[in-house]
Amino acid sequence: MVLRIAVQSKGRLFEETMELLQEAGVKLNNIKRTLLVPAKGFPVEILFLRDDDIPQAVATGVADIGVVGENEYMEKNEDAEVIKRLGFSKCRLSLAIPKDENYEDIKWFEGKKIATSYPFILNKYMKEQGINSDIHIITGSVEISPSIGLSDAIFDIVSSGGTLVSNRLKEVEVIMQSEALLIATKNLSQEKKDILDELIFRIEAVQTATDKKYVLLNAPEDKLSEIIDILPGMRSPTVTPLATKGWCSVQSVVEDKRFWEVISKLKSLGAEGILVLPIEKMIL
């Protein structure tokens, strides 16, 4: 029994998904120009598809689970279950108009032609806003539509916004935020659910360790309570007496975003010999 995972065949989502699966112990042989690849050491196989084909493949049971952008999941509106938000490949779906246009509110779009690859999401939003727009479906290079006269505006994915700027467009409304989702077909067998549970366990162990550092240091005992307040750890720091009287060793976990702030405070309290190590996995 194997669990079949649908994964985007190329692009940023492909790269980040494959990195996560590898960290979770899902090892693959050469995947170039191969549609279906069995994993080594874990009962899964990877089915490589276009991103917009993944929701339907999972909903119909062609694949048991899939990693897909939330934008594609919402657009296809297929009957597949969201199992977990994965927190990577973040972007947004936004309305953008020519840079020189004056814009006050959503009423600007009344009667305007909007080019998009996401007509379902856009139509739903416009109906909610009470705006009647002419939605023009286009695949690829949506951002050039206004400059060649195909549309008055666009509705498309935005990451950094650089593509909009290069095409003399400006983002005026953010309609939804998007990230990678883990989705599953309904009515998985118990055997496949067990494999999925183990995979999620591994993924969470990898993600928990992200942006965290393992810190070891020597601390004076008279400052220990203050140091522990700075280093709460997952439950509490590990404290071990040293051979030198009045000193102890302290071990804990620090979030990367607070690292330099914490280290500065530790030094001011007399901590010495501070050793910082990366964390590969973390089991809570």
Protein Blocks (a to p, Z undefined) as FASTA:
>chain_A
ZZdddddfbdjklmmmmmmmmmnopacddfehifbdcdehiacddddddfklmmmmmmno
mambdcddfklmmmnopacddfbdghiaiacddddddfklccfblmlmgopacddfblml
mmmmmmmnopacdddddeejklmmmmnopambdcdddfklmmmmmnopacfbdfbdcddd
ddddehiafklmmmmmmmmmmmmmmmmmgopacddddddfklmmmmmmmmnojmbccddd
dfbghiacddddddfklmmmmmmmmmmnopahiacdddfbdcZZ
